[in-house]
Structure formats: C-alpha cells, structure tokens
Amino acid sequence: MVVESRWLFLTNHAHVLLCVAAEPDVRVRDLAVRVGITERAAQRILSELVEAGYIEKARHGRRNTYTVHPHRPLRHPLHAQYTVGDLIGMLQPLARADA
C-alpha cells in the first residue's frame, strides 16, 4: 500500500524557474497552472527571482519575456557549488522525455 504524501523535492521557486527556462515567454496564468499555484503566487515568485538576479524580465508589447541567468549559484549552502544551469540541465531533459 502506497501512502500519498504532500511534500515535494523541489520548491515552487524551482518549478517556476524551470518553466521559465523551458518557455521564456510563458504567461503568468499558464505558469501558475503548470506549477499548481495561484497567479498571485507565481507573480510573487517571478518578482523574487528577478530581484535576486536569477532571471531578467523584459516587456515585449503586451507580453513579458524572461531570461534565466544560468551561471547564478544555487542558494542553499549544501548546493552552492552548483548553478541554476546545472539544475536546468539535469531536469529539463526529464521534462522533455515526459512530453
């Protein structure tokens, strides 16, 4: 018997970052649905990632485009030797294989 648990290995910040890396012009509404959070939470996470320098936001007409800075280190001291690019490189191939 498998007991279903509510915890995850990655934070919502990581999920948002991975979604933006896969689709730089993703709409906040679509991002929220994919990650399973509210639009307000998605917008807050995007703002935090921009403020911390992990992504850059540019306005193009009515849409935003996001650029991930892959050379930024992961934030936890246990993983500071790894970069955002390392994380994306490891997890994005898995996401494409499921598609």
C-alpha positions in Angstrom: 0.0 0.0 0.0 1.4 3.4 -1.0 0.7 6.3 1.3 0.3 9.6 -0.7 2.3 12.4 0.7 2.0 16.2 0.0 5.7 17.1 0.1 7.9 17.7 -3.0 11.6 17.6 -3.7 11.7 21.0 -5.4 10.2 24.3 -4.2 7.8 26.4 -6.2 10.6 28.7 -7.0 12.5 25.9 -8.7 9.4 24.9 -10.6 8.8 28.5 -11.8 12.5 28.8 -12.8 12.3 25.5 -14.8 9.1 26.6 -16.5 10.6 29.9 -17.5 13.7 28.2 -18.8 11.6 26.0 -21.0 9.3 28.7 -22.2 10.7 32.2 -21.8 7.5 34.0 -22.9 5.2 31.9 -20.7 2.1 33.8 -19.4 1.8 34.1 -15.6 -1.6 32.4 -15.8 -0.2 29.4 -17.6 2.8 29.3 -15.3 0.6 29.2 -12.3 -1.5 26.3 -13.7 1.7 24.3 -14.6 3.2 24.8 -11.1 -0.1 24.4 -9.3 -0.1 27.7 -7.5 -2.2 30.9 -7.8 -1.4 33.6 -10.3 -0.5 35.9 -7.3 2.0 33.4 -6.0 3.5 32.9 -9.5 3.9 36.7 -9.9 5.5 37.0 -6.4 8.0 34.2 -7.2 8.9 35.8 -10.5 9.5 39.1 -8.8 11.7 37.4 -6.2 13.7 35.6 -8.8 14.1 38.9 -10.8 15.1 40.8 -7.6 17.7 38.1 -6.7 19.2 38.2 -10.2 18.2 34.7 -11.3 16.0 35.9 -14.1 15.6 39.1 -16.1 12.2 40.3 -17.3 11.7 42.3 -20.5 8.5 43.7 -21.8 7.6 43.0 -25.5 4.4 44.6 -26.4 1.7 43.2 -24.1 3.9 40.2 -23.1 6.8 39.6 -20.8 9.8 37.6 -21.8 12.1 36.1 -19.2 15.8 35.3 -19.4 17.3 32.9 -17.0 20.9 33.6 -15.7 22.3 30.1 -15.7 25.6 30.9 -14.1 24.0 32.0 -10.8 24.7 29.7 -7.9 22.0 27.7 -6.1 21.1 29.4 -2.8 21.4 26.7 -0.3 25.0 26.2 1.2 24.9 22.5 0.5 24.4 23.2 -3.2 26.2 26.5 -3.7 28.8 24.8 -5.9 26.1 24.1 -8.5 24.5 26.7 -10.8 21.0 27.3 -12.0 22.2 26.0 -15.3 23.3 22.7 -13.7 19.8 22.3 -12.2 18.1 23.1 -15.5 20.4 20.8 -17.5 19.7 18.0 -15.1 15.9 18.4 -15.0 14.9 19.8 -18.4 15.8 16.6 -20.3 13.4 14.7 -18.0 10.6 17.1 -18.7 11.1 16.8 -22.4 11.1 13.0 -22.2 7.7 13.0 -20.5 6.2 15.2 -23.2 
